[in-house]
Amino acid sequence: MQRSHFRFPVIQRRLQSFRKRQHAIRDGPIETFD
């Protein structure tokens, strides 16, 4: 159970970064990569 607890935040972070990239591509140039 501890594994999933530690793995969950990583997946969420990846999802957020993926969404940010999609938004950046839609808006135009990619400048936010922090």
Rosetta constraint file for C-alpha pairs under 8 A:
AtomPair CA 1 CA 5 HARMONIC 6.40 0.50
AtomPair CA 2 CA 6 HARMONIC 6.24 0.50
AtomPair CA 3 CA 7 HARMONIC 5.99 0.50
AtomPair CA 4 CA 8 HARMONIC 5.78 0.50
AtomPair CA 5 CA 9 HARMONIC 7.57 0.50
AtomPair CA 6 CA 10 HARMONIC 7.41 0.50
AtomPair CA 7 CA 11 HARMONIC 6.58 0.50
AtomPair CA 8 CA 12 HARMONIC 6.35 0.50
AtomPair CA 9 CA 13 HARMONIC 6.08 0.50
AtomPair CA 10 CA 14 HARMONIC 6.25 0.50
AtomPair CA 11 CA 15 HARMONIC 6.17 0.50
AtomPair CA 12 CA 16 HARMONIC 6.16 0.50
AtomPair CA 13 CA 17 HARMONIC 6.14 0.50
AtomPair CA 14 CA 18 HARMONIC 5.99 0.50
AtomPair CA 15 CA 19 HARMONIC 6.12 0.50
AtomPair CA 16 CA 20 HARMONIC 6.10 0.50
AtomPair CA 17 CA 21 HARMONIC 6.22 0.50
AtomPair CA 18 CA 22 HARMONIC 6.31 0.50
AtomPair CA 19 CA 23 HARMONIC 6.13 0.50
AtomPair CA 20 CA 24 HARMONIC 6.06 0.50
AtomPair CA 21 CA 25 HARMONIC 6.10 0.50
AtomPair CA 21 CA 30 HARMONIC 7.48 0.50
AtomPair CA 22 CA 26 HARMONIC 6.15 0.50
AtomPair CA 23 CA 27 HARMONIC 5.98 0.50
AtomPair CA 24 CA 28 HARMONIC 5.85 0.50
AtomPair CA 24 CA 29 HARMONIC 6.44 0.50
AtomPair CA 24 CA 30 HARMONIC 5.32 0.50
AtomPair CA 24 CA 31 HARMONIC 7.71 0.50
AtomPair CA 24 CA 32 HARMONIC 7.67 0.50
AtomPair CA 25 CA 29 HARMONIC 6.39 0.50
AtomPair CA 25 CA 30 HARMONIC 6.45 0.50
